[in-house]
Amino acid sequence: MPHVEARVIESIEEKGWDLLPHPPYSPTEAPMDYHINRSLKNWMSNKVYDDLDELVDDVKAWIASKNRGFFERGIECYQKNEKLLLK
């Protein structure tokens, strides 16, 4: 099991949820996700949301703040790494 704080595990168990494994970052496995998630993580750092709607609105604001080039760079990164994997 990955390193997870005991209070988090307790809360997950109380709710009857399953803890899904999340693989560590690998530039050859999910570069597109990494490109997006790293930027979104920085955007959301130190923010606290009162409800799901507030979170969704903030993610939408983050998407709107990105220009086309941001997403194109993510796709280009993915394509380069995909070529390396297929060799």
N, C-alpha and C positions, 0 to 999 in steps of 0.2 A: 504494500500500500504506500502511496506517495506520502511525503511529509505534509501532514495536515494538522492544524491545531485541534486539541482535544475537544474544545467547545464546539468547533465546527462539526466534527464527527458526531458528537452527542446530538446536536441539532438535526443533522441529517437522519440519524437513526430514529429520533423522536417523530419525525415527519414521515418515516417509512420510505424515504428516498433511497435510490441507489447512487453510490459514488462511482462515477465513470472515470476510467483512467485517461489521463491526458499525456501524450508523449512529449518528451522534452523538445525544445526547439531544434530543428535540423534544417540548415539552408537547402538541403537537397530534397526534403520531404514536402514542405509546405511554404515555399518562399512567398507566394502570393498572400497567404494568410499572415505571414510574419510581417510583411510590408504594411498591411492594413492594421493589424493588431497592435504593432509597436506604436504607430502614430495615434491610434485611438486610445491606447493606454496612457500615452503622454497627455492627451487632451482631457482625459477623465481623472487624472491623478489629483488627489486631495479633494475630490468633489463628493458630496453626500446627497443622495436623492431621497425625497420623502415618499415617492411612490413610483410605480412602473411607468406611468405616463410621463413623468418628469425625466426619467432615464431615456425613454424613447425619443422625446423631444430633443434631448441633448445629443443623442446619436445622430438624429436627423440634421441638427445644426452642424455637427462635425462633417457629415457627408457634404452638406451644402457649402462648407468652407473650403473644400478641396477642389482644385481645378482639374481639368481633364488630364493634364500632364502627370498629376500624382498617380492616377489610376493607370495611365499608359506605362509609367515607369514600373509599376507593380507587375503588369502583364509582361513587359520586356524581361524583367528579372525572372519571372516564372518560365518564360520561353528559353532563356539562356540555361537555366538549371535543368529544365526538361531535356534539352539536348545533351547535357553532360550525363544525365541518367540513362539515356538511350544508347550511349556509346558502348 
